[in-house]
Amino acid sequence: MVRHNSLYIGSTPHPPRRLKQHNGESRGGARRTSRYNLRPWEMITLVSGFPSMIAALKFEWALTNPHVSLHIPDESRVTSPRRSPRRTTSKTGSSRTRKKARMPKRPIPSLLSVIANIHILTGVPSFARLPLNVHFLAEDAYAAWQHRLESVQEPSRKGLRVLTDFADAVDEVPGQTLVRGIHALPLDYQPMADYLDKARSIVEFEQQGCCVHCAQDLESDSGLHALCPHDGCQAMGHLVCWSQHALSGEKNGHVIPNQCACPSCGGDIRWVDMMKELSLRIRGEAQVDDVLKRAKRAKKKAAASEKTS
C-alpha cells in the first residue's frame, strides 16, 4: 500500500542499488529517506529510457518542481505553489515576512499529482520525442495513472511504453527463482542478445544484400547500415534511407526519427533500438562479445536443467 503523504522523487542509473541505499541496507541515500519512521521505502513508479543523465535530471527537476517548471505550459499545470509566508507584526509595529522566499514554495506532492505530472511531462515537446518507458510497480500508482487518463480524456502520447509488474520483488518457484519488480529491469544490453547475434551473423557472413528501401547493394565495411530488430527479419538498409522512411509521415520538421514500421516484416520499430544495435556493432565489439557469451552460458545452463528435471 502506498503511503500517499510520504513520496520521494529522485533519479538513479541503478534502481535496485538506490533502493537499498534509501532503506539503509547500503551506504548512501538521501536525507529525507534516512528517517527511520518512513522506512521501508518502495519504488512504485519508474520512468526509464532517457538518452543521457542530463535528460533524466531535467525530467526529475521538472517533476519535483512542477509548479515552476518551464517544461509545463501554464494551461496544462495541475500543481500550484504553496502560499507564501504570512506577514507578521513585530513588537515595534513593523511588518515583516517570516522567511524570504526566492521562488514559490514547492507544493507537497500527492500520488495523483505526481502521476498527473508524469503524464504531462512525457507528452510535452521537451520529452515527447524521447523513447521513454513508464514502469508501474504498485497497483495504487497504476490506478492513479488510469484515473488521470480517464479524467482528462487524453491517452498517453504515441511511442510511450507503459509497463506493469505488481508482483513481489522475488517469487519463489520450485526449481528456479523468478526475479520481478525493479530487480528485473534491464540495466545492460543482455535483453538485446538475440538481436546482436543476428546482426553479427549477417555482417560476418556478408549477407547484407540490398537496402530494403532504395534496393542498392549494401557494401560490407562501407557506410552505416541499420537492421530490423524483429525476430526472423533480416531487412537491412542505409541509415539515411531508414531515417527518411521514418520521417516521411512527420509534419513538424523533426530531424531525429522516433519510430517506424519495417517495410519488410511490417513490425513496429523504435528508432532507439536500431541505434543501440548499430552503435554497439560499430564501437562496442567487446560489449557485444560479453553479451553473447553470457547468453550462450545461460542457454547451456537452461538446457542442462531441462535434462536433469
KOLLOMAR-323454 format. One record per atom (N, C-alpha, C, O): z, y negated, x negated; chain. Coordinates in pm, whole numbers. Each point is the difference from the previous one (the first is absolute). Layout:
BEGIN
        Z        Y        X   c
        Z        Y        X   A
...
REM end
This chain:
BEGIN
        Z        Y        X   c
        0      119      -85   A
        0     -119       85   A
        0     -125      -89   A
       79      -10      -94   A
     -167      -83      125   A
      -11     -123      -78   A
      110      -97       40   A
       20      -26      119   A
       54      -28     -218   A
      100     -102       25   A
      -71     -135       -1   A
      -32      -53     -106   A
        7       -1      224   A
      -90     -114       14   A
       51     -127      -68   A
      -80      -87      -33   A
      210       75       12   A
       51     -122      -63   A
       18       15     -150   A
       59      -86      -65   A
     -109      195        8   A
        9       22     -144   A
     -136       43      -52   A
      -23      118      -30   A
      -67     -213       19   A
     -135       27      -47   A
      -23      -67     -134   A
       46     -112      -23   A
     -117      180      -65   A
      -28      -54     -133   A
     -149       17      -29   A
      -56      107       26   A
       -7     -210      -79   A
     -142        3      -33   A
      -14      -13     -151   A
       59      -90      -60   A
     -137      177       -1   A
      -21       -5     -144   A
     -131       65      -37   A
      -70       53       86   A
       37      -56     -215   A
     -123       64      -47   A
       33       88     -120   A
       92      -30      -76   A
     -168      137       59   A
       22       93     -109   A
     -123       86      -22   A
      -70       32       97   A
       41        6     -220   A
     -110       93      -25   A
       42      145       17   A
      -84       90       -1   A
      216      -66       17   A
       52      137        7   A
      108        8      108   A
      118      -13      -32   A
     -154       32      159   A
       98        1      110   A
      116       97      -16   A
      114      -41       23   A
     -135      169      -61   A
      115       91      -13   A
      103      -49     -102   A
      120        5       25   A
     -169      -52     -139   A
       92      -49     -103   A
       75     -124       48   A
      120      -14      -24   A
     -190      -76       94   A
       63     -123       48   A
      106       30      104   A
      105      -65        3   A
     -130      162       83   A
       99       36      101   A
      127       53      -65   A
      110      -31       45   A
     -123      110     -150   A
      117       49      -72   A
       78     -116      -61   A
      123        2       -2   A
     -193     -101      -47   A
       68     -117      -57   A
       77      -76      106   A
      114      -42      -23   A
     -174       24      139   A
       67      -72      108   A
      124       75       49   A
       97      -62       42   A
     -100      194      -48   A
      112       80       47   A
      100       33     -110   A
       93       77       22   A
     -111     -135     -141   A
       95       19     -107   A
      -10      132      -72   A
       89       34      -78   A
     -196       42      101   A
      -17      129      -66   A
      -55      -16     -141   A
       11       92      -82   A
      -69     -206       53   A
      -48      -30     -135   A
       16     -150      -23   A
       22      -76       95   A
      -32       34     -219   A
       25     -140      -34   A
     -111      -90       54   A
     -117       39        5   A
      156     -160       34   A
      -96      -94       54   A
       34      -36      143   A
      116       11       41   A
     -215      -52       35   A
       24      -38      139   A
       10     -150       15   A
      -25      -75      -94   A
       63       32      212   A
       12     -142       31   A
      144      -32       39   A
       77       89       37   A
      -42     -217      -46   A
      138      -41       31   A
       35       35      145   A
      109       51       27   A
     -201      -78       65   A
       30       26      141   A
       20      148       27   A
       89       37       76   A
     -169       47     -138   A
       10      144       28   A
      116       65      -73   A
       28      118       22   A
       42     -192     -109   A
      112       58      -74   A
      128        4       83   A
       99       59      -43   A
     -100     -120      161   A
      119        0       86   A
       20      139       59   A
      -88       54       68   A
      204        4      -95   A
       24      139       40   A
        2       18      151   A
      -35      107       50   A
       76     -211       23   A
        7       15      145   A
     -138        5       66   A
      -12       33      118   A
      -93      -65     -195   A
     -136        7       53   A
      -73      127      -42   A
     -109       28       50   A
      167       48     -140   A
      -63      123      -45   A
       32      116       94   A
      104       -4       67   A
     -188      106      -60   A
     -124       18      -76   A
     -117      -73       62   A
      -10      -14      122   A
      -80      -33     -207   A
     -122      -64       45   A
     -109      105       20   A
        1      105      -65   A
      -93     -134      153   A
     -117       87       17   A
     -124      -88       12   A
        6     -111       52   A
     -117      162     -100   A
     -126      -72       14   A
      -63       41      132   A
      -24      118       25   A
       -4     -217       59   A
      -53       31      132   A
     -147      -39       14   A
      -71       54       85   A
       24     -148     -168   A
     -140      -42        5   A
      -46      -39     -140   A
       73      -66      -75   A
     -194      107       41   A
      -58      -34     -129   A
     -142      -52       20   A
      -74       52       83   A
       38     -152     -158   A
     -138      -48       -2   A
      -53       26     -141   A
       53      -55      -97   A
     -155      137       85   A
      -53       37     -131   A
     -150      -32       -6   A
      -61      -38      100   A
        5       56     -220   A
     -143      -21      -18   A
      -38     -133      -62   A
     -117      -36       -3   A
      216      -38      -47   A
      -31     -129      -62   A
      -71       23     -134   A
       40       89      -76   A
     -144     -166       47   A
      -75       20     -125   A
       74      -46     -124   A
      -40       34     -112   A
      147     -111      128   A
       75      -49     -116   A
      143      -31       42   A
       31      -13      118   A
       56        3     -218   A
      139      -35       26   A
       11     -142       56   A
       86      -28       83   A
     -174      -60     -129   A
        2     -139       49   A
      -28       -4      150   A
       66      -72       74   A
     -166      149      -30   A
      -33        4      143   A
      118       54       81   A
       29      -50      108   A
       39      152     -162   A
      115       57       69   A
      114     -101        9   A
       66      -11      104   A
      -43      -63     -211   A
      108     -100        0   A
      -31     -116       94   A
       91      -54       63   A
     -218       17      -52   A
      -37     -105       95   A
       27       44      143   A
       50      -77       82   A
      -82      203      -53   A
       24       53      134   A
      150        6       27   A
       45      -35      109   A
       31       79     -209   A
      146        9       16   A
       60     -137       29   A
       85      -14       88   A
     -129      -88     -163   A
       55     -134       20   A
      -33      -51      140   A
       84      -60       66   A
     -207       83      -22   A
      -40      -45      133   A
       79       72      108   A
       35      -60      102   A
       -8      189     -123   A
       76       76       99   A
      147      -40        0   A
       66        4      104   A
      -14      -43     -219   A
      139      -44      -10   A
       18     -142       53   A
      106      -35       50   A
     -211      -46      -62   A
        6     -141       44   A
     -111      -31      101   A
      -81      -89      -24   A
       77      160      134   A
     -109      -20       97   A
        5     -135       69   A
     -100      -44       57   A
      215      -23      -63   A
       15     -129       67   A
      -68     -114      -76   A
      -26     -106       58   A
       -2      126     -187   A
      -63     -105      -80   A
     -126       47      -72   A
      -71      -81      -59   A
       43      210       63   A
     -116       52      -72   A
     -130      -62       50   A
      -24       -7      121   A
      -58      -39     -215   A
     -129      -59       36   A
     -104      106       33   A
     -109      -31       48   A
      143      157      -74   A
      -93      109       35   A
       -5       21      151   A
      -97       54       52   A
      201      -98       18   A
        7       18      145   A
      -36     -131       69   A
       67     -100      -22   A
     -172       99      103   A
      -35     -123       73   A
      111      -39       97   A
       71       86       52   A
      -55     -215      -30   A
      107      -48       88   A
      -10       59      140   A
      102       30       62   A
     -224      -13      -12   A
      -16       53      136   A
       35      148       10   A
       21       52      109   A
      -14       17     -225   A
       34      142        0   A
      145       25      -38   A
       47      114        7   A
       24     -216      -48   A
      136       16      -52   A
       96       44      110   A
        5      -61      107   A
       70      168     -134   A
       97       51       97   A
      143      -22      -46   A
       94       24       76   A
      -77      -69     -200   A
      133      -21      -57   A
       21     -148      -27   A
      -78      -62      -71   A
      183        7      128   A
       33     -141      -18   A
      116      -15      -96   A
       86       89       -8   A
      -80     -199      -66   A
      112      -21      -92   A
      130      -19       75   A
        1      -43      115   A
      109       76     -182   A
      131      -21       59   A
       29     -150        4   A
      -59      -78      -74   A
      150       42      162   A
       34     -142       14   A
       57      -55     -130   A
       70       70      -73   A
     -102     -194       45   A
       50      -64     -121   A
      151      -22       12   A
       52       -2      112   A
       17      -14     -223   A
      146      -18        3   A
       42     -120       85   A
      -67     -104        0   A
      177      120       71   A
       50     -110       83   A
       56     -112      -87   A
       50       23     -110   A
      -58     -141      163   A
       56     -116      -70   A
      147      -14       38   A
       36       12      118   A
       47      -38     -215   A
      144      -14       24   A
       45     -141      -39   A
      -65      -69      -78   A
      175       29      132   A
       55     -133      -29   A
      121       14      -90   A
       94       73       33   A
      -95     -141     -144   A
      111        7      -95   A
      115      -88       47   A
      -12      -71      100   A
      122       76     -173   A
      118      -79       36   A
      -29     -150       -6   A
       61      -78       71   A
     -154       40     -155   A
      -33     -142      -13   A
      -95      -46      109   A
      -32     -119       10   A
      -14      214       72   A
      -89      -36      110   A
     -147       12      -33   A
      -85      -19       87   A
       53       52     -213   A
     -142       14      -37   A
      -52      136       43   A
       72      100       -1   A
     -197      -98       37   A
      -63      124       44   A
      -73       64     -118   A
      -70      -69      -75   A
       87      197       59   A
      -67       69     -110   A
      -40      141       43   A
       54       54       97   A
     -147        3     -168   A
      -46      136       28   A
       77       98      -86   A
       21      -24     -119   A
       21      134      180   A
       80       97      -75   A
      -77       54     -121   A
       56       12     -109   A
     -182       19      129   A
      -78       57     -109   A
     -141      -54        6   A
      -64        1      106   A
       16      -47     -218   A
     -135      -53       -4   A
      -99      116      -13   A
        0       72     -100   A
      -83      -55      202   A
      -96      110       -1   A
     -131      -46      -60   A
      -55     -102       41   A
        4      178     -137   A
     -126      -35      -63   A
     -118       44       87   A
     -107      -60       -7   A
      126      164       87   A
     -103       41       94   A
       71       61      121   A
      118       32       -9   A
     -188      -17      120   A
       65       54      121   A
       72      131      -28   A
      -45       82      -80   A
      159      -65      147   A
       79      120      -21   A
      -76      125       40   A
      -69        2      102   A
       82      101     -184   A
      -66      127       30   A
       66       64      121   A
      123       13        3   A
     -200       27       96   A
       59       63      119   A
       52      140      -30   A
      -46       67      -93   A
      142      -25      171   A
       52      137      -14   A
     -103       96       58   A
      -33      -10      118   A
      -19      103     -198   A
     -106       88       50   A
       52      105       98   A
      113       48      -13   A
     -195      -15      109   A
       28      111       90   A
     -113      101      -16   A
     -104      -33      -57   A
      125      153      105   A
     -104      102      -14   A
     -129      -44       68   A
     -108       17      -55   A
      121      -74      174   A
     -119      -43       74   A
      -73     -113      -73   A
     -123       -1       -5   A
      198      -93      -51   A
      -65     -112      -68   A
      -68       45     -129   A
     -110      -47      -32   A
      173      137      -42   A
      -60       48     -125   A
     -129       77       29   A
     -102      -22      -65   A
      107      111      164   A
     -119       78       34   A
     -110      -92       53   A
     -118       19      -33   A
      155     -118      113   A
     -100      -95       52   A
      -66      -76     -115   A
     -121      -24        3   A
      199      -14     -102   A
      -56      -74     -113   A
      -86       89      -89   A
      -96      -48      -61   A
      129      177       52   A
      -88       93      -72   A
     -135        8       71   A
     -105       -1      -65   A
      109        8      198   A
     -123        5       78   A
      -83     -127      -23   A
     -123        7      -12   A
      189     -121        7   A
      -71     -126      -20   A
      -58       -9     -141   A
     -117      -32      -18   A
      200       61      -82   A
      -41      -16     -139   A
     -113       94      -40   A
      -87      -38      -78   A
       88      160      129   A
     -106       94      -36   A
     -135      -42       58   A
     -104       53      -39   A
      106     -149      131   A
     -124      -44       62   A
      -46     -139      -38   A
     -110      -41       38   A
      192      -34     -114   A
      -41     -136      -39   A
     -101        8     -114   A
       -3      101      -71   A
      -79     -205       51   A
     -104        4     -104   A
       50       36     -139   A
      -73       61      -78   A
      196      -99       45   A
       52       26     -135   A
       13      149      -30   A
      -13       41     -115   A
       37       40      218   A
       25      143      -21   A
      -91       91       82   A
        5      122      -16   A
      -87     -178      103   A
      -79       82       92   A
     -104       86      -71   A
      -41      103       54   A
       -2     -143     -173   A
     -102       76      -72   A
       59      101      -97   A
      -74       74      -65   A
      206      -70       55   A
       63       95      -92   A
       11      138       66   A
       22        8      121   A
      -36       99     -198   A
        6      137       55   A
      144       44       24   A
       50       89      -69   A
       16     -150      165   A
      144       23       20   A
       28      119       91   A
      -81       37       85   A
      198       21     -106   A
       52      106       85   A
      139      -40       46   A
       78      -54      -79   A
      -46       80      204   A
      135      -24       52   A
       62      135       32   A
      -49       73       87   A
      157      -39     -158   A
       67      128       19   A
      127      -23       83   A
       84      -83      -35   A
      -72      156      144   A
      122       -6       82   A
       79      128      -22   A
      -49      110       27   A
      172     -126      -76   A
       86      113      -34   A
      117       13       96   A
       85       88      -18   A
      -78     -173      119   A
      105        6      102   A
      -62      -28      136   A
      -86      -87       13   A
      129      162       86   A
      -58      -14      134   A
       26     -139       58   A
      -85      -53       72   A
      200       -6     -102   A
       31     -134       50   A
     -103     -102      -50   A
      -44      -87       75   A
        7       99     -201   A
      -96      -93      -58   A
     -138       17       63   A
      -68      -98       30   A
       28      222      -10   A
     -132       24       62   A
       -1      -46      145   A
     -101      -51       48   A
      214       68       21   A
        9      -47      139   A
      -13     -153        4   A
      -61      -54       92   A
      118      -14     -191   A
      -13     -146       -7   A
     -145      -40      -25   A
      -47     -101       54   A
      -24      179     -134   A
     -142      -26      -25   A
      -81       17      128   A
      -84      -83       33   A
      111      191       40   A
      -70       24      127   A
       30     -112       99   A
      -88      -45       73   A
      213        1      -71   A
       39     -111       89   A
      -77     -126      -36   A
      -44      -74       89   A
       28       48     -217   A
      -74     -118      -45   A
     -146        6       47   A
      -52      -98       52   A
      -12      212      -70   A
     -140       14       39   A
      -18      -18      150   A
      -96      -62       46   A
      191      116       31   A
       -9      -11      146   A
       28     -143       48   A
      -63      -48       94   A
      157      -19     -160   A
       40     -133       47   A
     -107     -106      -26   A
      -16      -92       80   A
      -56      105     -191   A
     -102     -101      -32   A
     -140       46       38   A
      -97      -76      -10   A
       86      202       53   A
     -130       56       37   A
     -102      -17     -113   A
     -116      -36       22   A
      164       62     -143   A
      -87      -14     -117   A
       20      120      -92   A
      109       18      -53   A
     -211       64       34   A
       16      118      -85   A
       15      -37     -147   A
      -25     -114      -38   A
       66      209      -42   A
        7      -24     -144   A
     -141      -25      -52   A
      -97       54       55   A
       85     -133     -158   A
     -132      -42      -47   A
      -79      120      -54   A
       57      101      -41   A
     -188     -116       42   A
      -91      105      -42   A
       25       36     -147   A
       12      -88      -85   A
       -6      216       57   A
       21       46     -137   A
      145       22      -38   A
       27       55     -107   A
       67      -95      192   A
      142       20      -30   A
       41      141       40   A
      -21       41      115   A
       78       32     -208   A
       47      135       29   A
      146       -4       42   A
       84      -57      -70   A
      -54      117      183   A
      137        8       50   A
       42      146       -4   A
      -59       84       68   A
      160      -53     -148   A
       44      137      -23   A
      145       16       43   A
       80      -93      -14   A
      -46      210       67   A
      137       26       44   A
       53      127      -64   A
      -75       96      -22   A
      203      -95       -8   A
       69      118      -52   A
      148      -17       32   A
       73      -67      -73   A
      -30      127      183   A
      138      -18       46   A
       92      113      -42   A
      118        0       37   A
     -169       97     -113   A
       83      114      -38   A
       98      -41     -108   A
      -11     -107      -59   A
      109      196       33   A
       95      -24     -107   A
      -74       -2     -133   A
     -112       49      -10   A
      177     -105      -91   A
      -64      -15     -130   A
      -47      134      -56   A
     -109        8      -56   A
      190       96       71   A
      -37      132      -50   A
       34      103      106   A
      116       12       41   A
     -215       64        3   A
       21      106       97   A
       -4      134      -72   A
      -94       29      -73   A
      196       49       93   A
        5      130      -63   A
      -75      102       85   A
       29       17      119   A
     -125       51     -180   A
      -77      104       66   A
       11      125      -85   A
       -9      -10     -123   A
       29      128      184   A
       13      122      -79   A
     -114       15     -100   A
     -117        3       37   A
      153        8     -164   A
     -100       22     -103   A
      -58     -126      -62   A
      -68        9     -102   A
       94     -125      161   A
      -56     -121      -57   A
       79     -123       46   A
       77        6       96   A
      -97     -115     -166   A
       63     -126       34   A
     -107     -101       36   A
      -87      -31      -82   A
       92      -20      203   A
      -97      -99       45   A
       57     -140      -22   A
      104      -35       57   A
     -169      -42     -138   A
       44     -136      -29   A
      -55      -93      107   A
     -119        3       30   A
      206      -85       27   A
      -41      -89      109   A
       47     -142      -27   A
       65      -28     -101   A
     -100      -61      193   A
       46     -139       -9   A
      -51      -71     -124   A
     -111       24      -46   A
      195     -113       -8   A
      -42      -78     -117   A
      -24       89     -121   A
      -72      -39      -92   A
      133      158       90   A
      -17       90     -114   A
     -138       64       -1   A
      -39       60     -100   A
      -35      -72      210   A
     -134       56        8   A
     -109     -104      -24   A
     -118       32        2   A
      158     -156      -25   A
     -100     -105      -23   A
      -73       23     -132   A
       64       31     -100   A
     -196      -45       99   A
      -76       19     -125   A
       22     -117      -95   A
      -41     -112       28   A
      106      139     -141   A
       28     -105      -98   A
      -93       11     -120   A
       13      -76      -96   A
     -108      171      101   A
      -97       16     -107   A
     -135       37       61   A
      -21      -20      120   A
      -69       73     -200   A
     -134       33       47   A
      -15      147       40   A
     -112       46       22   A
      223       27      -13   A
       -8      143       29   A
      -70       31      133   A
      -74       97        7   A
       95     -176       99   A
      -71       29      126   A
     -152       -9      -12   A
      -72       47       88   A
       21     -107     -196   A
     -144      -14      -20   A
      -58      113      -84   A
     -116       -9      -42   A
      193      113       15   A
      -43      105      -93   A
     -135       60       37   A
      -87       12      -87   A
       67       25      212   A
     -127       61       41   A
     -116      -97      -16   A
     -108       39      -43   A
      131     -163       76   A
     -102     -105      -12   A
      -38      -20     -147   A
     -119       -7      -33   A
      219       -2      -54   A
      -25      -18     -142   A
      -71      120      -60   A
      -88      -16      -85   A
      126      135      129   A
      -64      122      -49   A
     -147        4       41   A
      -86       37      -80   A
       58      -75      204   A
     -139       -2       48   A
      -84      -98      -81   A
     -111       33      -40   A
      164     -152       17   A
      -74     -102      -75   A
      -26       44     -143   A
     -110      -18      -52   A
      212       76      -12   A
      -18       44     -139   A
     -106      109       -9   A
      -82        0      -91   A
       84       93      186   A
      -97      109       -1   A
     -143      -54       16   A
      -91       44      -71   A
       72     -138      162   A
     -133      -57       23   A
      -51      -72     -124   A
     -116       15      -37   A
      202      -93      -27   A
      -41      -79     -116   A
      -24       90     -121   A
     -100      -17      -71   A
      189      113       47   A
      -13       86     -117   A
     -127       84        6   A
      -64       23     -102   A
       27       23      221   A
     -119       83       15   A
     -124      -82       40   A
     -104       55       35   A
      118     -188      -42   A
     -111      -93       27   A
      -68       31      133   A
     -122       16        7   A
      204       -8       98   A
      -51       29      134   A
        2     -124       89   A
        7       11      123   A
      -13     -128     -184   A
        6     -123       78   A
     -116      -13       98   A
       18      -51      111   A
     -135       96     -151   A
     -116       -8       88   A
      -49     -142       20   A
       -5      -79      -94   A
      -30       46      219   A
      -50     -133       34   A
      105      -79       76   A
       88       57       65   A
      -98     -187      -73   A
       91      -88       73   A
      -14       25      150   A
     -111        3       53   A
      223       15       14   A
       -2       29      143   A
      -51     -118       81   A
      -31       15      118   A
       22     -132     -180   A
      -43     -120       71   A
     -145      -39      -33   A
      -82      -16       90   A
       52        1     -219   A
     -134      -48      -39   A
      -93      111      -45   A
     -118      -24      -23   A
      171      146       10   A
      -79      119      -36   A
      -51       -1     -144   A
      -81       85      -36   A
      125     -178      -47   A
      -38        0     -140   A
       86       99      -78   A
      114       28       39   A
     -168       23     -149   A
       74       95      -81   A
      125      -65      -59   A
       -1     -116      -40   A
      108      194       36   A
      125      -45      -62   A
        6       57     -141   A
       24      119      -17   A
      -46     -202      -81   A
       -2       45     -138   A
      143       22      -50   A
       89      -81       22   A
      -70      193      -90   A
      132       33      -54   A
       40     -102     -106   A
      -83      -46      -79   A
      211       13       77   A
       55      -94      -98   A
      -71     -135        1   A
       -9      -68     -102   A
      -41       29      219   A
      -68     -129       10   A
       32      -62      135   A
      -47       48      104   A
      124     -154     -103   A
       34      -68      124   A
      126       56       66   A
       59       97      -47   A
      -19     -161      155   A
      118       39       76   A
      -44       71      128   A
      -69      -59       84   A
      109      184      -70   A
      -41       81      114   A
      123       47       76   A
       83       72      -54   A
      -72     -112      179   A
      115       38       84   A
      -33      124       81   A
     -116       24       35   A
      219       53       -5   A
      -16      129       67   A
       79        4      130   A
      113      -47        6   A
     -172      104       98   A
       69       17      127   A
      123       89      -19   A
      -12      104      -65   A
      127     -140      117   A
      123       78      -21   A
       15      122       90   A
       90       81      -23   A
     -173      -66      125   A
       20      107       97   A
      -36      137      -58   A
      -97       14      -75   A
      176       87      112   A
      -22      136      -47   A
     -139       48       42   A
      -43      -20      113   A
      -25       85     -206   A
     -131       57       29   A
     -115      -99       -7   A
     -115       41       11   A
      143     -168      -28   A
     -105     -101       -6   A
      -16      -47     -145   A
       97      -39      -64   A
     -220       44       13   A
      -27      -42     -137   A
      -87     -125       -4   A
      -70      -25      -98   A
       76      -55      204   A
      -78     -123        5   A
       47      -97     -107   A
      117      -38       -5   A
     -209       -2      -80   A
       32      -92     -110   A
     -100     -115        4   A
     -113       16       46   A
      153     -131      -95   A
      -90     -114        2   A
       44     -109      -93   A
      113       -1      -49   A
     -204      -93       24   A
       34     -115      -83   A
      114      -78       66   A
        5      -12      122   A
       83      -41     -203   A
      112      -77       54   A
      -50     -119       80   A
       56      -33      105   A
     -160      -32     -154   A
      -57     -115       72   A
      -55       43      135   A
       16      -71       99   A
      -81      186      -95   A
      -55       50      126   A
      110       31      100   A
      -11      -31      119   A
      119       94     -167   A
      114       29       87   A
       58     -131       55   A
       33       -9      118   A
      -21      -90     -205   A
       57     -128       41   A
      -86      -68      105   A
       52      -50      101   A
     -182       48     -123   A
      -91      -62       98   A
        6       74      133   A
       -5      -62      107   A
       16      194     -114   A
        9       81      122   A
      129      -31       75   A
        0      -14      123   A
      112        4     -196   A
      130      -25       63   A
       10     -140       58   A
       70      -22       99   A
     -139      -74     -161   A
        8     -139       46   A
     -111      -38       97   A
       -6     -114       47   A
      -81      209      -16   A
     -115      -33       84   A
       39      -48      140   A
      -71      -79       60   A
      184      127      -10   A
       43      -42      134   A
       97     -115        1   A
       45      -42      106   A
      -10       -9     -225   A
       96     -110       -9   A
      -66     -133       35   A
     -116      -24      -34   A
      191      -62      102   A
      -54     -130       41   A
       74     -118      -64   A
      -37     -115       22   A
      141      144      -99   A
       83     -109      -54   A
      -24      -28     -148   A
       77      -72      -62   A
     -182      129        6   A
      -33      -27     -139   A
       96       61     -100   A
       18      -54     -109   A
       44      168      143   A
       92       65      -93   A
      -76       56     -119   A
     -117       36       11   A
      184      -30     -125   A
      -61       50     -123   A
       44      143      -29   A
      -81       82      -44   A
      208      -52       70   A
       53      134      -26   A
        1       79      130   A
       58      -44       99   A
     -122      161      -98   A
       -3       82      122   A
      138       53       35   A
       91        2      -83   A
      -76       40      207   A
      125       57       48   A
      -17      148       29   A
       77       82      -49   A
     -177      -49      127   A
      -28      139       33   A
     -144       12       46   A
      -68     -100       26   A
       21      225      -17   A
     -136       25       46   A
      -10      145       43   A
       96       76      -10   A
     -212      -37       58   A
      -28      138       38   A
      -99       58      -99   A
      -94      -67      -41   A
      115      191        1   A
      -91       65      -93   A
     -132       28       71   A
        1       62      107   A
     -114     -105     -162   A
     -129       26       66   A
      -40      146       -2   A
      -93       40       71   A
      161       41     -152   A
      -35      141       -9   A
       82       86       97   A
      -57       72       83   A
      191      -81      -93   A
       86       84       85   A
       53      -74      122   A
       51       62       93   A
      -63     -195      -92   A
       48      -79      114   A
      148      -27        0   A
       51      -65       92   A
       21      114     -193   A
      145      -20       -5   A
       38     -143      -35   A
      -71      -69      -72   A
      186       25      124   A
       50     -133      -32   A
       55       -4     -142   A
       69       93      -43   A
      -98     -198      -29   A
       40      -14     -140   A
       75     -131      -19   A
      -47     -106       41   A
      164      115     -102   A
       70     -122      -41   A
      -50      -36     -139   A
       -1       83      -91   A
      -39     -207       75   A
      -56      -46     -127   A
       96       27     -116   A
      -44       36     -109   A
      171      -54      133   A
       99       17     -107   A
        2      143      -52   A
       25       22     -118   A
      -52       77      205   A
        0      140      -44   A
     -113       26     -100   A
       21       65     -102   A
     -139     -116      133   A
     -113       17      -93   A
       25      -73     -131   A
      -36       50     -107   A
       97     -168      114   A
       23      -77     -121   A
      106       65      -89   A
       -8       -9     -123   A
      107       73      184   A
      101       70      -80   A
      -66      112      -80   A
       24       13     -120   A
     -107       66      187   A
      -66      112      -69   A
      -92      -50     -109   A
        0       53     -111   A
      -80     -156      142   A
      -94      -54      -98   A
       74      -57     -121   A
      -43       20     -113   A
      151      -92      137   A
       78      -57     -110   A
       59      109      -89   A
       -3      -11     -122   A
       57      115      184   A
       57      110      -77   A
     -108       74      -79   A
       23       42     -113   A
     -140      -26      174   A
     -109       70      -68   A
      -47      -77     -123   A
      -36       60     -101   A
       37     -194      110   A
      -51      -83     -109   A
      103      -20     -111   A
      -33       12     -118   A
      158      -44      156   A
       97      -34     -104   A
      136       69       17   A
      101      -47      -52   A
     -100      156      123   A
      126       73       17   A
      -15      149      -19   A
       56       80       75   A
     -132      -42     -177   A
      -28      143      -23   A
      128       79      -23   A
       14      111       51   A
       79     -167     -126   A
      126       70      -27   A
       79       21      128   A
       60      106       20   A
      -59     -206       68   A
       70       13      127   A
      -65      106       88   A
       69       78       67   A
     -202      -75      -67   A
      -71      102       78   A
       32      138      -53   A
       23       93       78   A
      -21      -78     -210   A
       35      130      -60   A
      138       45       47   A
       19      117       36   A
       76     -208      -37   A
      137       33       41   A
        6       41      147   A
       67       97       35   A
     -138     -171       51   A
       -1       32      143   A
      -60      137       25   A
       54       79       76   A
     -167      -50     -141   A
      -68      128       22   A
       81      117      -57   A
        0      109       58   A
       69     -130     -170   A
       84      106      -56   A
      115       34       95   A
       30      117       23   A
       34     -221       31   A
      111       24       93   A
      -49       67      128   A
       68       86       55   A
     -186     -125       -9   A
      -56       62      121   A
      -31      147      -25   A
       21       84       87   A
      -71      -53     -206   A
      -31      138      -34   A
      126       85       -7   A
        3      113       48   A
      103     -170     -109   A
      128       72       -7   A
       57       23      139   A
       55      107       28   A
      -67     -207       59   A
       53       13      136   A
      -74      109       77   A
       62       75       76   A
     -194      -65      -95   A
      -77      104       68   A
       38      138      -50   A
       11       94       79   A
       10      -81     -210   A
       42      129      -56   A
      137       40       53   A
       23      117       33   A
       67     -214      -24   A
      134       28       50   A
       -4       42      146   A
       71       91       41   A
     -155     -159       38   A
      -12       34      142   A
      -60      139       17   A
       42       76       87   A
     -142      -44     -171   A
      -63      132        9   A
       99      110      -39   A
        1      107       61   A
       82     -134     -162   A
       99       98      -43   A
      106       23      107   A
       43      113       22   A
       -1     -220       46   A
      101       14      105   A
      -55       77      120   A
       74       71       67   A
     -204      -85      -40   A
      -61       74      111   A
       -4      149      -31   A
       18       83       90   A
      -41      -49     -217   A
       -5      141      -38   A
      137       66       11   A
       11      116       39   A
       94     -192      -74   A
      135       57        3   A
       59        4      140   A
       93       77       26   A
     -146     -158       67   A
       56       -5      135   A
      -57      111       88   A
       35       10      117   A
REM end
